[in-house]
Amino acid sequence: MPRRLILASRHTAALAQFAASNVLVAFDYDGTLAPIAPTPPAARMRPSTRRLLAAVARLYPCVVLSGRALDDLTRRLRGVPVWHLVGDHGSEYPGALSDTAPHVREWVAHLNQQLPPVPGLMIEQKRHSVTIHYRRVRDKERVLAALADAVRNLHDARVIGGAQAVNLIHFSGPNKGIALQRARRVFACDTAIYAGDDETDEDAFQSGGPEELLSIKVGTQGTSAARYRLRSQAEIDALLRMLVDLRRVSGRAAIR
Ligand SMILES: [Mg+2]
């Protein structure tokens, strides 16, 4: 499949065109702004990424969409002037209304009953979703098989794979695609740039056509609906720097 690397010189015109438009810039957090860490609490942005993200957020409407709980995400972005944060795969944002919380409690009770007690397996209950982390489990195949059995009976849950994790979100609930397009409308933007690294980001990659959405998958592995790629998370700083340079050159500043 074609791998259009957004940092390659032949594609900078596409990035420049979006940067010059009335664009919303949006990022996933884990694996995109912050390197994947051995445990979820340990994932932090590099100081250079933090500085560059702050510079981007002063020049563009800028949002972060994450699978993390909103409180957790808010703590991680403290001091960075992003315009809007959305947690829990698109469900949790200031003013959001959702009735999926009772379903989530049922899923967790079911998983606790069905899954064998395995060292390193972590079930994280959030308000609107559940993330089952298995990065630290030794026998991953056994756990994934048990998990597949357990979720088969959860008819109202949508199962989305993540980085050494499995996410359950409600079928009727929002996703990152809905969250991205809502944020674009809220900030009255015509276009969006979105970068993310895993399966939960595919909804966002598919939420707009190539004219209005520049989609960037972080990492070269696997198939993706994204039009462009970064080779790895380490390249996020270069992307942020290009966004800063492009808007400083164009002289267009975000109005807030
Ligand atoms: Mg991610």
Boltz pocket constraint, residues with backbone or C-beta under 6 A from the ligand:
constraints:
  - pocket:
      binder: B
      contacts: [[A, 28], [A, 29], [A, 30], [A, 31], [A, 32], [A, 196], [A, 197], [A, 198]]
      max_distance: 6.0
